[in-house]
């Protein structure tokens, strides 16, 4: 039945003279998405429309599933493409289309025609009325409702005639790569994959860094993070995942610093290391999954103490979310079940029993002086042994 998909975008449409750049980026992301599908496809941009045309057999559900992960797409509309063989033939084809696609005819409907080709013998209003009459003759149980129809039958007269009535929601947002690149601090929890997804939705290319602490964290914990990166990469494209061995740094902090400040000081060194990698890879900021007050290290005072060590902007898209809202997005993108697997990450292993909730940055800096003998060497070793995993 369907051999093409009309791709509708939302935000891109309000761009000015640069709109074509966003459209071209969306076309590239669509090409990347359908390459993963069986079959061959041609992507074309014409008259303010983007079409995905199948030029071979394909799996409809597979294509829709991949297109639903392309940021920038507002709606996916499976289209029946018709050749102009006269209006009588068009009426027959539209009736056949409705009969095949909508078995339940007990619905209200409206025909919405657009005549982009002005030499077509009927104008839009005449097409609406005559097609509506043909549909009512064929299916008397259907009723016209021009205000709130259950079924909107779109007919676009262009180089060919396009008929569609199904609108499948896409993820929205902006095409990946149109807003630069940022570094995600990715753990094995629920929050950070959601943060990466949400920043990716704004057009940002994502790299990631994971702090591993063998033997206190297992290879299964590391694989869990790789699996989470794969889920996020379905939306953002390939992710360069940097795995940093953080064990020696954590043990040294544990030995030299007050235990109620362990989490904050470890977090500060994670941010320093992440920023170093981000700068090296031309990222424009860091991304974390922090939410105000969710844990001791995410109070306003703790976030201020963490931010202090960063020159780059730190983007926290979940900052005002509660846990249930974060879980809801996690379930939507398919990361929740992986996130709750019981493999500890380095943060939970070295967590303080009674962490400070209102750290004083001046006091933290004084206590970090206890680390001066070896910390720079340990940080450099961690950077030098960075393991890069390209997650597709």
N, C-alpha and C positions, 0 to 999 in steps of 0.2 A: 504493500500500500504506500508506504512512505519511502522516498528516495532522497529527501533533503530535509535539512533542519534550518529554520530561520532563527538566528541568534539575536536577541534583543538585549541592549545594554541600557543602563539608567544614568548613572553619574557622568559617564563619558559624554553623553549627549549635551551636557551643559557647559562643556569646555569650549573655548573660543577658537582662535586661530590654530591652536595646538591640538585640536581634537583628532586630527589624522594620526598624530603620533600615538595616542592612546588606542585608536582603532587598530593601527598596525601592530602594536604590542599585543592586543587581544587576539588578533589573527595568529600571531606567532604562538601564543599560549594554546590556542585551539589546535593548531597543527601538532604541537607537542603532545596534547592530550589524545588526539585520535590516532597518532602513531602507535599507541599502545593497543589499539583495537584491531581485530581481524578485519581485513578488507582494505580497499583503497578509497581515499577521499580527496576531494578538491575543495579548498577553502577560497571563497571569493568575496570581495567587498565591492558593492555596487549600490548606487543611489541611496546611501545612508543605511544600507542593510549589509549584514554579514550572513552568508549562507555556507552550510556544510553539505556538499553534494556527494553522495555515495556513487562511485563509478564501478563498484563491484558488489557482490553479496556481502552483507554485514549483519552483525548481531545488534538488533535495535536496543535491547536493554543494556548491553555493554557500552554502546556509544553514549546513550543518555547518562549512564552512571559516570563515565569519564567527563562528560561535559558539565555535569553538576558539580565538579570539583575545580572548575576554571573560574578564578576570581575575575570579575568584570562582567560576567554574564548575569543578566537579571532574569531572563526567561528563555527557555528552549522550546521552540514551536515546531513539531513535526509537520512537514508541509507535503501536500499533494501538488505536484507540478503538472500543469496541463498546457498543451499546445492550443493556440487560438484556432479553433475549427468552426467558429461561428457561435452565436449566442444560444441557439437551440441545443447544440452539443454541450455547451457550458452548463446549461440547466440540467441536462441528463447526468453530467459528471458530478455536479454538486449534490444532486439527489443520491447518486450511487455512493458518494463519499460519506454522506450522513448515515446512510443505511449500513455501511461497513464499519464505521468508526463508533457510532453511537447506537448500540442495539436497543437501549431504552429510549423510546420516542416520546414518552410522556413528560415532555419538558417544554418550557418556554424558550424562545430563541429570538435572535436578532441577526440580520445580515448587515455586515459592515464592509462596504466596498470602498476601495481606493483605486482611482483611475490615474495612474502615473503616466500612462501612454494616452495623450490627449486626442489622438486620431481614432480611438476606439469609438464605435458608432453610438454607444450609450454612455450617458454620464453616470456619476456615482449613485445619485438618487434613483435613477431608472434601473440600474443594476440591482440595487437594494429591493425595490418594489417587485421587479419581475422574478428575481430569484426567490424572494419570500413567497410569492404566489405559487411558484413551482413546488416549493417545499411543502406548503399547506395542501396542495392538491395531492402530493404523494403520500403525505403523512397527516391525515386529518386530526390525529390526536395531539399534534404539536400546536402550540399557541404562540402568537407574537407578543413580546414584551420589550418595548424599545428602551425602557428605563432600567430594569433589573433582570435581564435575561439569564436563565440558567446556562444557556449555550450561545456563545458568540461565534458566528460563522464569518470569518474574515476572508475576503476575496480581494486580491491585489492584482490589478491588471498592469503588467510591466512588459518586459521583452517576452516573457511567458506569463501564464496566469497561475497564481499561487493561492491555494485554498488551505486554510488551517483553522482549527477550533480547539486545539489542546495547548495549554500553556503550562509548562513544567518549570517550577521555580529553580533558578540557579542560585549561587552563593552571593551574588552581588559584589560590591566593592570595586576595586580597581585592578587592572592587570598587573601581575607580578613583574617587577623590574622597572616600573614607571616612577618609583619613589626612592630609588637608591637601595642600599644594603645595610643590614644591621646584624649584630651578633646576639643570639639567644643563649642565655644560661639555661641549659636543658638538664633537668634532673629526672628521676624516675617517678615523680609525683603526678598529681592530676593537673596542677596549675600551669606549669611552664609550657607543655604542649599547646594548651589553649591560648596562652599568651602569644606563642609563635604563630598560631593560626590567625589570631585577630590582627596582629601587625601585618602578616602576609596579605590579609584581605585588603589592606590599605595600599597595596602595590609594592610592598617592600620585599626585596630578595632576602632570604634567611640563610645565614650561617649559624653554627651552634658550637657550644663548648660544654663538655661534660667532665666533672671532677670525679675521678675514680680513686678509690682508696683500698687497693689490695694489700694484705689479704682480708681486711675487715669487710670489704664488699666483694662479692663473688663475680665470676664471669657472667653468671645469669643476670645479675643486676646491670652489668654493662650491656648485655644483649637486650635487656628490656628497654634501655635508653635508645639503642639502635632501632628497635622495633617502633618506639614512639616517634623517632625521627622519620622513619619510613611513612608513618601515618600522616604526619605533617607535610612531608614531601609530596604526597598525593595532591596537595593543594598548592604548594609553593614552588614545586619543581625541585631538582636535586639540591641536597643540603650537604655542605662540607662540615662534617662533625669532627671537632678536635677533642680528643680524649686526653685529659691531663692527669698524670699520676700525682695525687695530692697527699699521699700518705705521710711522707716525711715532713711536709709542712704542717700537717695537722698534729702530728706527734710532738713536733717542736713547740707549737703554740700551746698544746696541752701541758707540756713540761714547764714552760716559762711564764705563762699568763694566768691571771685569776680565772677560776673555772666558771664563775658566773658570766664572764665576758667571752668565753670561748666562741660561742656562735657568732657574735658580732665581729670579732677579730678574724675568724676564719672567713666570714663572708666578705670582709674588706679585702682580704688577699685574693679571694676568688674574683672579685670585681677588678682588682689591679691586673691580674693575669688575663682575664677576659678582655680587658681594654687593650692590653698589649697585643694580643692576637687580633683583635678587631682592627686596630690601627694598621697592623701589618697587612691585613686583607682588605683595606680600604672600605671598612664599614663606617657608617655615619652615626652609630649609637649602639647601646646595649639594650637588650630586652629581658625583663624578668617577669615572673608570674606572681609577684608580691601583691597582697591585698591588705589594706590598712587594718591592723588589729587581729589578723588571723592567727598569728603566733607571735612569740616574744620578739623575734627578730624583725617583725613587720609593724611595730608601733611607729608612730610619727618620729619619735626620737631615734629609734633604731634605723629607720630609713634615712634620716638626716646624717647619722654617723656613717652609714654605708656610702651614701652619695658623696661624702666629703673626699673620698679617695679617687673619684672619677673626674676626668676632664670632659669626657664625652657625655652627651645627653643619655639619660637612662629612661627608657620607655616602659611603663607599667600599665598595660591596657586593662588589667583586672583590678586596678587600685580601689574601685568603689563597688566591686562585686562581693556578694556573700558566697558562701561555699556552695549552696544549692544552685545558684546561677552559674557558677563555674562548672559544676558537675553536669548541668543541662547542656552546655556547649560541648563538654567533653564527650558526652553520649552522642550528641549529634554528629560529631566528626569521627567517632569510632575509636577514640583513644582511651576511654574510661576503663574498659575491661583490662587493658594492658597496664594502665597506671596503677591499678589496685593489686597487681600481682605482688606477693609478699617477699620481695627482694629488697633489702635495705640499701639505701644510698649513703654516701659518706656523711651527709648532714645528720642523719638520724643516729648513726653509730657514735658520733662524738658530741651529741647534744648534752648541754649542761643540765644537771638536775634542777637547779633553781636559776635559770638565766635572768640576767638583768633586763628589765623591760623599758627602762628610761636611761639608757647609757649617756654618759657625759663625754662628748667627743674629746675634750681636753684630757680627761682621765684615760680614755682609750689610747690616745697618742702616747701618753707617758708609759703605759704598760707595754705598748708595742716597742718601746726602746729596749725592753728585755730581749728582744729578738735580733738585735742589730748584729750580733756576732756571726750568725749563720744564715739569716733569712734570705738575703739577696742571692746567696749561692744556691739555696734550695729552690728559690723561685726560678732562677736561670736554668737549673737542672730540669725542673718541671717543664719549662718552655722548650728546652732542647730535646726532650724526649716526647714531645707532642705526637700522638698517634692520629693521623688523619684518615678518616673513613668517609668515602663519598657515598652518600645514601641516596639512592634513586627512588 
